[in-house]
Amino acid sequence: MNKFTAIVLILGSLFVALAQHEHAGTTDFPILNLSVDSRSIGLAGASAAIPNSLYGVFTNPASIATDTGNINVALGYISIMDGLWGIPAAASRSFGKYGVFSVNMFSANTSVENRDAQNNLTGEKSYYSYINGGVSWGYKIFDGLYTGASFKGVYNKIAEYSAGALYIDAGIQYRLKSERLIYGFTIHNLGFMAEKYASESEASLPLTFEGGISFVPRTIPSLRLAIDVNKKTGDYVNFEPAVEVNIYKKVLVMRLGYAFSQRDASHVIDLLQNSEDDDYQKSNLSSLCAGAGLKTDISGKMVVLDFGIKFATVAIAPSISVSGILSL
């Protein structure tokens, strides 16, 4: 397998895994659409209207506007698919009336061993490296209403082929009833390609619009219900319902979520009408997701540790992740 075949193999696997729409593959950087923090993963991506603290730099930057008292640091690990793993990292600080600023990044790496025309291993490898990151800003407009934006760059290199882009993520959150009810809206990956894998490529960034709501019932204060709806370039409309349950004194929480698309819902309706589509294949990578979170105080420092697991539809092994936030 030559280096060009390697790039096709790696990118093809990601496009199939992350967007099985008829137009899958018409956008570059499919990893930009991944949830990378463990809380969002455990909620199947339902994060636009979640009080997500520093994790918001990866989901909805408006949520970091509430971190006004401390310096926060986040670090994590995620296995994306067989052999491909990534590390999210971020730090934020409040600057008073000017808002909360953060620097953040996410990197992912893997390699593929090359084969010759007779399908024999050559001993050489083609490497895949990916990184995106930049600066995020969160700002409190007035009590309950927050906004935020991230200004980022992304760079991807496979063997000698590379691509890069600049883009913006932006969002708002409106929190009511002491944050029991939260509305959220985000725009992701609004930008332009600075460099393409091939000059003749017509691929673009996976522009995404997402809206969500989360709610804590007055009669069940230990329960938060959430749902996000998003539409990405080259993909179906996707739905991400989830639940987060406080198990013990706001210290231990459990999470459960499920991601499905408009195409998946149509398939269920077809089954109920006894008109199954033999060509049906679930249209996104994740299905059932679960997670847990621990929040505690250690030597006067607040520590949050989260775990997430995503049962994938196109890979044998589930995707697992661990991430945490330390308030200094």
C-alpha positions as CSV (number, residue, x, y, z in Angstrom):
1,M,0.0,0.0,0.0
2,N,1.6,3.3,-1.1
3,K,1.2,6.5,0.8
4,F,-1.7,7.8,-1.3
5,T,-3.6,4.6,-0.6
6,A,-2.9,5.1,3.1
7,I,-4.5,8.6,3.1
8,V,-7.5,7.2,1.3
9,L,-7.8,4.4,3.9
10,I,-7.6,6.5,7.0
11,L,-9.8,9.3,5.7
12,G,-12.3,6.9,4.2
13,S,-12.6,5.0,7.6
14,L,-13.3,8.3,9.4
15,F,-15.8,9.5,6.9
16,V,-17.7,6.2,7.0
17,A,-17.6,6.2,10.8
18,L,-18.6,9.8,11.4
19,A,-21.2,10.5,8.7
20,Q,-22.8,7.7,6.6
21,H,-25.0,10.1,4.7
22,E,-25.1,9.9,0.9
23,H,-22.9,13.0,0.8
24,A,-20.4,11.7,3.4
25,G,-16.8,12.6,2.4
26,T,-17.7,16.1,1.0
27,T,-16.2,17.7,4.1
28,D,-12.7,17.6,5.5
29,F,-11.7,17.2,9.2
30,P,-14.5,14.9,10.3
31,I,-13.0,14.7,13.8
32,L,-14.1,18.3,14.3
33,N,-17.6,16.9,14.9
34,L,-16.5,14.6,17.7
35,S,-17.3,15.0,21.4
36,V,-13.9,14.9,23.1
37,D,-14.7,15.5,26.8
38,S,-16.0,12.6,28.9
39,R,-19.2,14.4,30.1
40,S,-20.4,15.2,26.6
41,I,-19.5,11.6,25.5
42,G,-21.5,10.1,28.3
43,L,-24.5,12.3,27.2
44,A,-24.1,11.2,23.6
45,G,-23.1,14.7,22.6
46,A,-26.0,16.5,24.2
47,S,-23.9,19.5,25.5
48,A,-25.2,22.7,23.9
49,A,-27.4,23.4,27.0
50,I,-25.4,21.7,29.7
51,P,-23.5,23.7,32.5
52,N,-20.3,22.3,31.2
53,S,-17.7,24.6,32.7
54,L,-14.3,24.5,31.0
55,Y,-15.4,21.5,28.8
56,G,-17.5,24.2,27.0
57,V,-14.4,25.2,24.9
58,F,-15.1,21.9,23.0
59,T,-18.9,22.1,23.0
60,N,-20.5,25.5,23.7
61,P,-18.0,28.3,24.6
62,A,-20.8,30.3,26.3
63,S,-20.6,27.9,29.3
64,I,-17.1,29.0,30.3
65,A,-18.5,32.4,31.1
66,T,-19.7,31.1,34.5
67,D,-16.1,30.2,35.6
68,T,-15.4,33.6,37.1
69,G,-13.7,32.8,40.4
70,N,-10.8,30.5,39.5
71,I,-8.1,29.4,37.1
72,N,-9.3,26.1,35.6
73,V,-7.3,23.4,33.9
74,A,-8.8,20.4,31.9
75,L,-7.0,17.3,30.5
76,G,-8.3,14.1,29.0
77,Y,-7.8,11.0,26.9
78,I,-10.1,9.5,24.2
79,S,-9.8,6.4,22.1
80,I,-11.6,7.4,18.9
81,M,-11.4,4.1,16.9
82,D,-9.0,1.2,16.6
83,G,-5.5,2.7,16.8
84,L,-6.6,6.3,16.8
85,W,-6.5,8.2,20.1
86,G,-6.6,11.8,21.1
87,I,-5.9,14.2,24.0
88,P,-8.0,17.3,24.8
89,A,-6.5,20.0,27.0
90,A,-7.5,23.5,28.1
91,A,-6.9,26.2,30.7
92,S,-9.1,29.3,31.5
93,R,-9.0,32.4,33.6
94,S,-11.5,35.1,34.5
95,F,-10.6,38.7,33.6
96,G,-13.5,40.2,35.4
97,K,-15.8,42.5,33.4
98,Y,-13.9,41.5,30.2
99,G,-15.1,37.8,30.5
100,V,-13.4,34.5,30.8
101,F,-10.6,33.5,28.4
102,S,-9.3,30.1,27.6
103,V,-6.5,28.5,25.5
104,N,-7.3,25.0,24.3
105,M,-6.3,22.2,22.0
106,F,-7.1,18.7,20.8
107,S,-4.7,16.3,19.1
108,A,-5.1,12.8,17.7
109,N,-2.5,10.4,16.2
110,T,-2.3,7.0,14.6
111,S,-0.2,5.1,12.0
112,V,-0.8,2.6,9.2
113,E,1.8,0.1,8.1
114,N,2.4,0.2,4.4
115,R,2.0,-2.8,2.0
116,D,3.4,-3.4,-1.4
117,A,1.5,-4.4,-4.6
118,Q,1.5,-8.0,-3.4
119,N,-0.1,-7.0,-0.1
120,N,3.1,-7.7,1.8
121,L,4.2,-5.4,4.7
122,T,7.0,-3.2,3.7
123,G,8.2,-2.2,7.2
124,E,7.3,1.4,6.6
125,K,4.5,3.3,8.1
126,S,2.3,6.2,7.1
127,Y,1.5,8.5,10.0
128,Y,-1.7,10.4,10.7
129,S,-1.4,13.5,12.9
130,Y,-4.2,15.9,13.7
131,I,-4.4,19.0,15.9
132,N,-6.8,21.9,16.4
133,G,-6.8,24.6,19.0
134,G,-7.0,28.3,19.7
135,V,-8.5,30.8,22.1
136,S,-12.0,30.9,23.6
137,W,-13.9,33.7,25.3
138,G,-17.0,33.6,27.4
139,Y,-19.0,36.6,28.5
140,K,-22.0,37.2,30.8
141,I,-24.4,39.6,29.1
142,F,-26.8,39.8,32.1
143,D,-28.0,37.4,34.8
144,G,-28.8,34.1,33.1
145,L,-27.6,35.0,29.6
146,Y,-24.1,34.0,28.4
147,T,-22.4,34.1,25.1
148,G,-19.0,32.8,23.9
149,A,-16.8,32.3,20.9
150,S,-13.7,30.2,20.0
151,F,-11.2,31.2,17.3
152,K,-9.3,28.1,16.2
153,G,-7.1,26.6,13.6
154,V,-6.9,22.9,12.5
155,Y,-4.1,21.1,10.8
156,N,-4.1,17.5,9.6
157,K,-1.1,15.6,8.1
158,I,-1.2,12.1,6.6
159,A,2.2,11.0,5.2
160,E,3.2,13.9,3.0
161,Y,-0.4,15.1,2.4
162,S,-1.7,17.9,4.7
163,A,-4.6,20.2,5.1
164,G,-5.4,23.2,7.3
165,A,-8.2,25.6,8.1
166,L,-9.2,28.5,10.3
167,Y,-12.7,28.6,11.9
168,I,-15.0,30.0,14.6
169,D,-17.3,28.3,17.1
170,A,-19.9,30.5,18.7
171,G,-22.7,29.9,21.2
172,I,-25.2,31.2,23.7
173,Q,-26.8,29.8,26.8
174,Y,-29.9,31.1,28.6
175,R,-30.2,29.8,32.1
176,L,-33.4,30.1,34.1
177,K,-34.8,29.0,37.5
178,S,-31.3,28.7,39.1
179,E,-30.0,26.8,36.1
180,R,-32.7,24.2,36.3
181,L,-33.8,25.2,32.8
182,I,-31.1,25.9,30.2
183,Y,-31.4,26.7,26.5
184,G,-28.3,26.5,24.3
185,F,-27.4,27.2,20.6
186,T,-24.1,26.8,18.8
187,I,-22.5,27.2,15.4
188,H,-19.5,25.1,14.8
189,N,-16.7,25.1,12.2
190,L,-17.6,28.4,10.5
191,G,-14.5,29.2,8.5
192,F,-12.4,28.5,5.4
193,M,-9.8,26.0,4.1
194,A,-6.3,27.4,4.1
195,E,-4.8,24.3,2.6
196,K,-6.3,21.2,1.0
197,Y,-5.1,17.6,0.7
198,A,-5.3,18.0,-3.1
199,S,-5.6,21.2,-5.1
200,E,-8.6,19.9,-7.1
201,S,-10.5,18.9,-3.9
202,E,-13.9,20.6,-3.4
203,A,-14.2,19.5,0.3
204,S,-15.0,22.1,3.0
205,L,-15.3,22.4,6.7
206,P,-18.2,20.5,8.4
207,L,-20.3,23.5,9.3
208,T,-22.7,22.5,12.1
209,F,-25.8,24.2,13.7
210,E,-26.9,22.8,17.0
211,G,-29.6,23.6,19.5
212,G,-30.4,22.1,22.9
213,I,-32.4,22.2,26.1
214,S,-31.8,20.7,29.5
215,F,-34.2,20.6,32.4
216,V,-34.1,19.6,36.1
217,P,-37.7,18.7,37.3
218,R,-38.7,20.5,40.5
219,T,-40.0,17.1,41.8
220,I,-36.8,15.2,40.9
221,P,-33.9,17.6,41.7
222,S,-31.4,14.8,41.2
223,L,-32.3,14.4,37.5
224,R,-31.3,16.5,34.5
225,L,-32.9,15.7,31.2
226,A,-31.3,17.0,28.0
227,I,-31.6,16.8,24.2
228,D,-29.6,18.3,21.4
229,V,-30.6,18.6,17.7
230,N,-27.9,19.3,15.1
231,K,-27.4,19.5,11.4
232,K,-23.9,19.1,9.9
233,T,-22.9,19.6,6.3
234,G,-23.2,16.3,4.5
235,D,-25.2,14.6,7.2
236,Y,-28.7,14.0,8.3
237,V,-30.4,15.9,11.2
238,N,-29.2,14.2,14.4
239,F,-30.9,13.9,17.7
240,E,-29.1,13.3,21.0
241,P,-31.4,12.7,24.1
242,A,-29.7,12.1,27.4
243,V,-30.1,11.9,31.1
244,E,-27.8,12.8,34.0
245,V,-28.6,11.5,37.5
246,N,-27.1,12.7,40.8
247,I,-26.4,9.4,42.7
248,Y,-24.8,10.7,45.8
249,K,-24.9,14.3,47.3
250,K,-23.8,16.0,44.0
251,V,-20.5,14.1,44.3
252,L,-21.3,11.1,42.1
253,V,-23.4,11.3,38.9
254,M,-24.3,8.7,36.2
255,R,-25.1,9.5,32.6
256,L,-26.8,7.8,29.7
257,G,-27.4,9.0,26.2
258,Y,-28.4,7.8,22.7
259,A,-27.6,9.4,19.3
260,F,-29.7,8.8,16.3
261,S,-30.5,10.6,13.0
262,Q,-33.5,11.4,10.9
263,R,-32.6,8.4,8.8
264,D,-32.6,6.1,11.8
265,A,-36.0,7.4,12.9
266,S,-37.4,6.8,9.4
267,H,-36.1,3.2,9.5
268,V,-38.0,2.6,12.7
269,I,-41.1,3.9,11.1
270,D,-40.5,1.6,8.1
271,L,-40.2,-1.4,10.5
272,L,-43.5,-0.5,12.2
273,Q,-45.1,-0.3,8.7
274,N,-43.5,-3.6,7.7
275,S,-41.5,-2.0,4.9
276,E,-37.9,-2.5,6.0
277,D,-35.2,-1.0,3.9
278,D,-32.6,-3.7,3.2
279,D,-29.9,-1.1,2.4
280,Y,-30.3,0.6,5.8
281,Q,-27.2,1.3,7.9
282,K,-27.1,3.4,11.0
283,S,-26.0,6.9,9.9
284,N,-23.6,8.0,12.6
285,L,-20.8,6.6,14.7
286,S,-22.3,6.5,18.1
287,S,-25.4,4.8,19.4
288,L,-25.7,4.1,23.2
289,C,-23.4,6.1,25.4
290,A,-22.8,6.1,29.1
291,G,-20.7,7.7,31.7
292,A,-20.0,8.7,35.3
293,G,-18.7,11.8,37.0
294,L,-17.0,12.5,40.4
295,K,-16.8,15.9,41.9
296,T,-14.9,16.5,45.2
297,D,-12.7,18.9,47.1
298,I,-9.1,18.0,47.6
299,S,-7.0,20.3,49.8
300,G,-9.3,23.2,49.0
301,K,-9.2,22.6,45.2
302,M,-12.2,21.5,43.4
303,V,-11.6,18.4,41.3
304,V,-13.9,16.9,38.6
305,L,-13.2,13.5,37.1
306,D,-15.4,12.1,34.3
307,F,-15.5,8.8,32.4
308,G,-17.4,8.1,29.2
309,I,-17.9,5.2,26.9
310,K,-19.4,5.2,23.4
311,F,-20.7,1.9,21.9
312,A,-19.8,2.5,18.2
313,T,-21.7,1.1,15.3
314,V,-18.8,0.5,12.9
315,A,-16.0,-0.6,15.2
316,I,-15.7,-3.7,17.4
317,A,-14.3,-2.0,20.4
318,P,-16.2,0.8,22.1
319,S,-14.7,4.3,22.4
320,I,-13.6,5.1,26.0
321,S,-12.6,8.5,27.4
322,V,-11.4,10.0,30.7
323,S,-11.2,13.7,31.4
324,G,-11.0,16.0,34.4
325,I,-11.1,19.6,35.5
326,L,-9.0,21.1,38.3
327,S,-9.9,24.5,39.8
328,L,-6.9,26.3,41.2
